[in-house]
Amino acid sequence: MILAIDQGTTGTVCLVFDERAEPIGRAYREFTQHFPRPGWVEHDASEIWETTIAVAGAALQDAGVRDGDLSALGITNQRETVCVWDPDSGEPLHNAIVWQDRRTAARCEQLRGEGHEALVRARTGLVLDPYFSATKIEWLLEHVDGLRERARSGRAVFGTIDSWLIFKLTGEHLTDATNASRTMLYDIGEGRWDPELLELFGVPERALPRVLASAGPFAKTRPDTLHGHAVTVCGVAGDQQAALFGHGCVDPGMGKNTYGTGSFVLINAGFTAPQAPPGLLATAACAVGSARAYALEASIFVTGAAVQWLRDGLQIIERAEQTETLARELDGNDGVYFVPALTGLGSPHWDPHARGTIVGLTRGSSRAHIARATLEAIAYQTVDAVRAIEAASPQPLSELRADGGASTNEWLMQFQADVLGVPVALGQLAEMTALGAAYLAGVGADLWTVSDLRGEHGRLAGRERWRYEPSMSEDHRAGLLAGWADALARAKGSG
């Protein structure tokens, strides 16, 4: 049996999988969000640790796991969030700074003005943005009293959430290539911490974890940390890369979209680090042994969050699932489009000045039009992301694999297939990130091979909840996308 820890932004879920990668135990718990100032988002790393261990224990109990039953442990996590702690005491030295935090936006603008973005893009595949970890670490070094000297002398260390959990479980300071690739300090082509970037941000390399492959033995848990279970951590990946692996996207050209608060489209780009075109990110997808796979990624800021806005801001729905019922009330969108640039636009536009825009309203428009336009916008943004990735890829996407909360909306998934023009396949579980962590752990423990995940004939692959085939005519699709492009231009112009 394999325990998978999925440590997310608002809560932690743990699943136990059997030898067929079927879930046999599950538990979940939320934890506290801290907002000390506008635009700042923090987590208590100690609370994350305590929540994770409690949830792991509940999942192991739910599965009836006894001492010695566990074969491997997999970890997947919210990416880019930074922890800092004392390696001797194991105690945090500051709250974790979350990926959503924008406190270093001005610093990123300064670095961009100084001409550093070309170096960042060339080495890391990322853009200069407070989303990533480097400026968070730099901020901690500058604002936590005595931290810079502690880091230089080995009395303070940094890590993303996976590294923090591995340390608490095993006492080792480790991370994997996918998480390292989100720090803005890691050369994804060379597979190492980059000396020039470390110097630019003032980060001592000795304060960073050792980077290992995503699948393979990391370290064994101490018996007193995991409810008496001594088991080797054998799989680690950031949540979006884990979802890609969970969907079995192990060959170039295969891709997935996770529909959450925002959406993240990743497409396997093969074993050579790609040059990301403007608006997209290049990132490590997975490392197994000496083989390093890469992905092109599009990060869409507002998708599910737009539905939350309908519920909490406009209060035109009470529950997210009502959007599907409202969308079905209409035969078409009647020219109503909503561009949900509520926090600017992410990939492929990266326009922080864009603003949310609704166009095409008439006296005959109703809340059904707004709800349908919101769902359509989720699909249109995904089309933009996929088309941008395809333009930089050697082959077009043959199907899109989907997971996340909005993937349960049947109307949206059918519309997504229609406007994208390729099938949309739902993964076997809602928790594809946890499944990906389990797959990686199984491969790392030599229980499975990557081939077991490959294609319809793989031992663990090919299991879908549902598949949506496109049924829209090309003319209808082109007309809808032209209307979306016009609305998008207006939203950008409003900045």
C-alpha positions in Angstrom: 0.0 0.0 0.0 1.1 3.6 -0.7 0.2 6.7 1.3 -0.1 9.9 -0.8 0.0 13.3 1.0 -1.6 16.1 -1.1 -0.8 19.3 0.8 -2.9 22.1 -0.8 -3.4 25.8 -0.4 -6.5 25.6 1.8 -6.3 22.0 3.2 -4.5 18.7 3.2 -5.9 15.4 1.8 -4.3 12.0 2.3 -5.2 8.9 0.3 -4.1 5.3 0.7 -3.8 3.3 -2.5 -3.6 -0.5 -3.0 -1.4 -2.4 -5.4 -3.8 -1.6 -8.3 -3.6 2.1 -7.5 -7.2 2.0 -6.2 -8.0 4.3 -3.2 -8.9 2.4 -0.1 -8.6 5.2 2.6 -9.1 8.9 2.6 -9.1 11.9 5.0 -9.2 15.7 4.6 -8.8 18.8 6.8 -8.6 22.5 6.2 -6.2 24.9 7.9 -6.0 28.6 8.6 -5.3 31.3 6.0 -3.5 34.4 7.3 -3.8 37.8 5.6 -1.6 40.2 7.6 -1.8 43.0 5.1 -3.7 43.6 1.8 -2.0 41.4 -0.9 -0.1 39.3 1.7 -1.0 35.6 2.2 0.7 33.4 4.9 0.4 30.0 6.4 1.6 28.7 9.7 4.1 25.9 8.8 3.6 24.2 12.1 -0.1 24.0 11.6 0.4 22.6 8.1 2.7 19.9 9.7 0.2 19.1 12.5 -2.7 19.0 10.1 -0.8 16.8 7.6 0.1 14.2 10.3 -3.4 14.2 11.7 -4.9 13.6 8.2 -2.4 11.0 7.3 -3.2 9.1 10.5 -7.0 9.3 9.7 -6.4 8.0 6.2 -4.2 5.1 7.4 -6.9 4.2 9.9 -9.6 4.5 7.3 -7.7 2.0 5.1 -6.9 -0.3 8.0 -3.2 -0.1 7.5 -1.1 -1.9 10.1 2.6 -1.5 11.0 4.7 -2.8 8.1 1.9 -2.6 5.5 3.1 0.6 3.8 5.4 0.1 0.8 6.1 3.8 0.0 5.1 7.4 0.7 4.3 10.0 -2.0 4.1 13.8 -1.4 2.6 16.5 -3.6 2.1 20.1 -2.6 1.1 23.7 -3.3 3.9 25.1 -5.3 6.1 28.2 -4.8 5.1 28.7 -1.1 8.2 29.2 1.0 9.0 28.0 4.5 12.0 28.9 6.6 13.1 27.0 9.7 15.9 26.2 12.2 17.4 22.8 11.1 18.5 22.0 14.6 15.2 22.6 16.4 12.9 22.0 13.4 10.9 25.1 14.3 9.7 27.7 11.8 11.4 31.1 11.9 8.6 32.9 10.1 5.2 32.1 8.7 5.3 30.5 5.3 4.8 33.0 2.4 2.2 31.6 0.1 2.3 31.5 -3.7 -0.6 33.9 -3.9 1.3 36.6 -1.9 2.1 39.8 -3.9 4.3 41.7 -1.4 7.3 41.5 -3.7 5.6 42.9 -6.8 7.5 46.2 -6.7 10.8 44.2 -6.4 9.9 42.2 -9.5 9.2 45.4 -11.4 12.6 46.8 -10.2 14.4 43.6 -11.4 12.6 43.7 -14.7 13.6 47.4 -15.1 17.2 46.5 -14.4 17.1 44.0 -17.3 17.2 40.7 -15.3 14.2 39.0 -16.9 16.2 37.6 -19.8 18.4 35.7 -17.4 15.5 34.4 -15.4 13.7 33.2 -18.5 16.8 31.6 -20.0 17.7 29.6 -16.9 14.4 28.9 -15.2 11.7 29.1 -17.9 9.7 31.4 -15.7 8.8 35.1 -15.7 9.8 37.6 -13.1 6.8 37.6 -10.9 6.1 37.5 -7.1 4.2 34.2 -7.8 7.5 32.4 -7.6 9.7 31.7 -4.6 13.0 33.6 -5.1 11.8 37.1 -4.1 9.9 35.6 -1.2 13.2 34.2 0.1 14.9 37.5 -0.6 12.2 39.3 1.4 12.6 37.0 4.4 16.4 37.5 4.4 15.9 41.2 4.4 13.1 41.5 7.0 13.6 38.7 9.5 16.1 39.9 12.1 19.4 38.0 11.9 18.1 35.6 9.3 20.7 36.4 6.6 23.6 35.5 9.0 21.8 32.4 10.2 21.3 31.2 6.6 25.0 31.8 5.8 26.1 29.9 8.8 23.7 26.9 8.3 21.4 27.8 11.2 18.4 28.6 8.9 17.2 26.8 5.8 14.5 27.4 3.2 12.2 25.1 1.3 8.9 24.7 -0.5 6.2 22.8 1.3 7.4 19.4 0.1 10.8 20.1 1.6 9.3 21.2 4.9 7.2 18.0 5.2 10.2 15.8 4.1 12.3 17.4 6.8 9.7 16.9 9.5 9.2 13.3 8.5 12.7 12.2 7.9 15.1 14.9 9.2 16.6 15.3 5.7 16.6 18.6 3.8 15.5 17.5 0.3 13.3 18.5 -2.6 12.5 17.3 -6.1 13.2 18.8 -9.5 9.6 20.0 -10.1 9.4 22.0 -7.0 12.9 23.4 -7.4 11.9 24.5 -10.9 9.3 26.8 -9.4 11.7 28.8 -7.2 13.2 31.0 -9.9 16.6 29.8 -8.6 16.9 26.5 -10.5 18.5 26.0 -13.9 16.0 23.5 -15.5 18.4 22.7 -18.4 21.4 21.9 -16.2 19.4 20.5 -13.3 21.1 22.6 -10.5 20.8 25.7 -8.4 22.0 28.5 -10.6 25.0 30.5 -9.1 24.1 33.7 -10.9 20.5 33.7 -9.7 21.5 32.8 -6.2 23.8 35.8 -6.2 21.1 38.0 -7.7 18.7 37.2 -4.9 21.3 36.9 -2.2 20.4 33.3 -1.3 23.1 31.0 0.2 23.1 27.7 -1.6 23.8 25.9 1.7 20.4 27.1 2.9 18.6 25.3 0.1 17.6 21.6 -0.1 19.4 19.0 -2.2 17.5 18.3 -5.4 16.6 14.7 -6.2 14.6 13.0 -9.0 10.8 13.0 -8.5 10.6 9.2 -8.3 13.1 7.3 -6.3 14.1 6.9 -2.6 14.4 10.2 -0.7 14.7 9.2 2.9 12.9 7.0 5.5 10.4 8.4 7.9 11.3 8.4 11.6 8.9 6.0 13.4 7.9 8.7 15.8 6.7 11.1 13.1 4.2 9.0 11.1 2.2 7.1 13.7 4.8 4.4 14.1 5.3 3.7 10.3 8.9 3.7 9.1 8.5 4.0 5.3 10.6 5.5 2.5 9.5 8.7 0.7 9.7 7.6 -2.9 7.8 10.1 -4.9 7.6 14.0 -4.7 6.2 16.6 -7.2 4.5 19.9 -7.2 0.7 19.6 -7.5 0.3 20.4 -11.2 3.1 18.2 -12.2 1.7 15.4 -10.1 -1.7 15.8 -11.8 0.0 15.5 -15.2 1.6 12.3 -14.0 -1.6 11.1 -12.5 -3.3 11.5 -15.8 -0.7 9.3 -17.4 0.6 12.2 -19.6 4.1 10.6 -19.8 4.6 11.1 -23.6 5.2 14.4 -25.5 2.1 16.1 -26.6 -0.1 14.8 -23.9 -1.7 17.4 -21.7 -4.1 18.2 -18.9 -6.0 21.1 -17.3 -6.8 21.3 -13.6 -9.9 23.4 -13.1 -9.6 25.0 -9.7 -9.7 28.5 -8.3 -7.6 29.2 -11.3 -6.7 26.7 -14.0 -3.3 25.2 -15.0 -2.8 23.7 -18.4 0.4 21.6 -18.7 1.5 19.7 -21.8 4.4 17.2 -21.8 7.2 18.8 -23.9 9.6 15.8 -23.9 13.1 15.4 -22.6 14.7 18.7 -23.8 14.0 21.9 -21.9 11.8 24.0 -24.2 12.2 27.7 -24.9 8.9 29.1 -23.5 7.4 31.7 -25.8 6.0 34.9 -24.3 3.0 34.2 -22.1 4.0 30.6 -21.2 6.2 29.0 -18.7 8.7 26.1 -19.2 9.0 23.9 -16.1 10.2 20.5 -15.0 7.5 17.9 -15.5 9.1 14.9 -13.8 12.4 13.3 -13.2 12.8 9.6 -13.0 16.3 8.4 -12.6 18.6 10.4 -14.9 15.7 11.2 -17.3 14.3 14.7 -17.0 11.0 15.5 -18.7 9.7 19.0 -19.2 6.3 20.7 -19.7 5.0 23.9 -21.1 2.6 25.5 -18.7 -0.2 28.1 -18.9 -1.4 29.6 -15.6 -4.9 31.0 -15.8 -5.6 33.2 -12.7 -9.5 33.2 -12.5 -11.7 30.3 -13.5 -13.5 28.7 -10.5 -12.9 32.0 -8.6 -15.3 33.7 -11.1 -18.0 31.3 -10.1 -17.3 32.1 -6.5 -17.7 35.8 -7.4 -21.2 35.1 -8.8 -22.0 33.4 -5.5 -20.4 35.7 -3.0 -20.0 39.0 -4.8 -23.0 39.3 -7.1 -25.0 36.8 -5.1 -26.9 35.6 -8.2 -26.3 31.9 -7.3 -26.3 30.1 -4.0 -24.2 27.1 -5.1 -21.6 26.6 -7.8 -23.6 23.7 -9.4 -26.5 26.1 -10.2 -24.4 27.5 -13.1 -24.9 24.3 -15.0 -28.7 24.5 -14.7 -28.7 28.2 -15.7 -26.5 27.6 -18.7 -28.8 24.9 -20.0 -31.8 27.3 -19.9 -30.4 29.1 -22.9 -29.9 28.0 -26.5 -26.9 30.2 -26.9 -25.0 33.1 -25.3 -27.0 35.8 -27.2 -23.7 37.7 -27.6 -23.0 38.0 -23.9 -19.3 37.5 -22.9 -17.6 37.8 -19.5 -13.8 38.2 -19.3 -13.0 37.3 -15.7 -9.9 39.4 -15.4 -10.6 40.1 -11.8 -6.9 40.0 -10.8 -5.6 40.7 -14.3 -5.0 38.1 -17.0 -2.5 35.2 -16.7 -1.3 33.0 -19.5 -0.9 33.6 -22.4 -1.5 37.3 -21.9 0.2 38.1 -18.5 -1.6 41.5 -18.4 -1.9 42.7 -14.8 -3.8 45.8 -15.9 -6.7 44.0 -17.6 -10.0 44.2 -15.7 -13.1 42.1 -15.6 -15.5 43.0 -18.4 -19.0 41.9 -19.4 -20.1 42.8 -23.0 -23.2 42.3 -25.0 -25.8 43.0 -22.2 -29.3 44.0 -23.3 -32.7 44.4 -21.5 -33.3 40.8 -22.2 -30.2 39.6 -20.4 -30.7 37.6 -17.2 -28.6 35.9 -14.6 -28.6 32.8 -16.8 -26.6 34.8 -19.4 -24.1 35.9 -16.7 -23.8 32.3 -15.4 -23.4 30.9 -18.9 -20.9 33.6 -19.9 -18.8 32.7 -16.8 -18.7 29.0 -17.7 -17.9 29.8 -21.4 -15.1 32.1 -20.2 -13.4 29.2 -18.4 -13.5 27.2 -21.6 -12.3 30.1 -23.8 -9.3 30.9 -21.5 -8.4 27.2 -21.8 -8.5 27.4 -25.6 -6.2 30.4 -25.5 -3.8 28.6 -23.3 -3.8 25.4 -25.4 -3.4 27.3 -28.7 -0.4 29.2 -27.3 1.2 25.9 -26.1 0.5 24.2 -29.4 2.2 27.1 -31.3 5.4 26.2 -29.4 5.0 22.4 -29.7 5.9 20.0 -32.5 2.4 18.5 -32.5 -1.2 19.6 -31.7 -3.0 18.3 -28.7 -5.0 15.2 -29.4 -7.1 15.3 -26.3 -7.3 17.3 -23.0 -7.4 15.4 -19.7 -9.3 17.2 -17.0 -9.6 17.3 -13.2 -10.5 19.7 -10.5 -13.7 20.9 -9.0 -15.2 22.4 -12.2 -14.6 19.1 -14.1 -17.8 17.8 -12.5 -19.8 20.4 -14.5 -21.1 18.3 -17.4 -22.2 21.3 -19.4 -18.8 23.0 -19.1 -16.9 19.9 -20.1 -19.0 19.4 -23.2 -18.6 23.0 -24.1 -14.9 22.8 -23.5 -14.6 19.9 -26.0 -16.7 21.8 -28.5 -14.7 25.0 -28.5 -11.4 23.2 -28.3 -12.2 20.8 -31.0 -10.7 17.7 -29.3 -12.1 15.3 -26.7 -12.0 16.1 -23.0 -11.3 13.1 -20.8 -12.0 13.1 -17.1 -9.6 11.3 -14.8 -10.6 8.3 -12.7 -10.5 10.3 -9.5 -11.2 13.8 -8.4 -7.9 13.8 -6.5 -5.6 13.4 -9.5 -2.7 15.2 -7.7 -2.8 12.6 -5.0 -2.9 9.8 -7.6 0.1 11.3 -9.3 2.0 11.3 -6.0 1.1 7.7 -5.5 2.2 6.8 -9.1 5.5 8.5 -8.5 6.0 6.7 -5.2 5.2 3.4 -6.8 7.7 4.0 -9.6 10.3 5.2 -7.2 9.8 2.0 -5.0 10.0 -0.2 -8.1 6.4 -1.4 -7.7 5.4 0.0 -11.1 7.1 1.3 -14.2 6.4 4.4 -16.2 5.1 2.0 -19.0 2.4 0.9 -16.6 0.9 4.4 -17.0 1.4 4.6 -20.7 -1.5 4.4 -23.2 -4.6 2.2 -23.2 -2.5 -0.9 -22.5 -0.7 0.3 -19.5 -1.5 -1.7 -16.4 -2.6 1.4 -14.4 -3.6 3.7 -17.3 -6.7 4.2 -19.4 -9.2 4.5 -16.6 -11.6 7.4 -17.2 -14.7 8.7 -15.4 -16.1 10.1 -18.6 -15.2 11.3 -22.1 -16.7 14.3 -23.9 -16.4 14.3 -27.7 -16.6 17.6 -29.7 -19.9 18.1 -31.6 -19.9 21.7 -32.6 -19.5 22.8 -36.2 -16.3 24.7 -37.2 -18.3 27.8 -38.2 -20.1 27.9 -34.9 -16.9 27.5 -33.0 -15.1 30.2 -35.0 -18.0 32.6 -34.4 -17.9 32.1 -30.6 -14.1 32.5 -30.4 -14.3 35.6 -32.5 -16.8 37.1 -30.0 -14.5 36.1 -27.2 -11.5 37.7 -28.9 -13.4 41.0 -29.2 -14.4 40.9 -25.5 -10.8 40.1 -24.5 -9.5 43.1 -26.4 -12.0 45.4 -24.6 -10.9 44.0 -21.2 -7.3 44.6 -22.0 -8.1 48.1 -23.2 -9.8 49.0 -19.9 -6.5 48.9 -18.1 
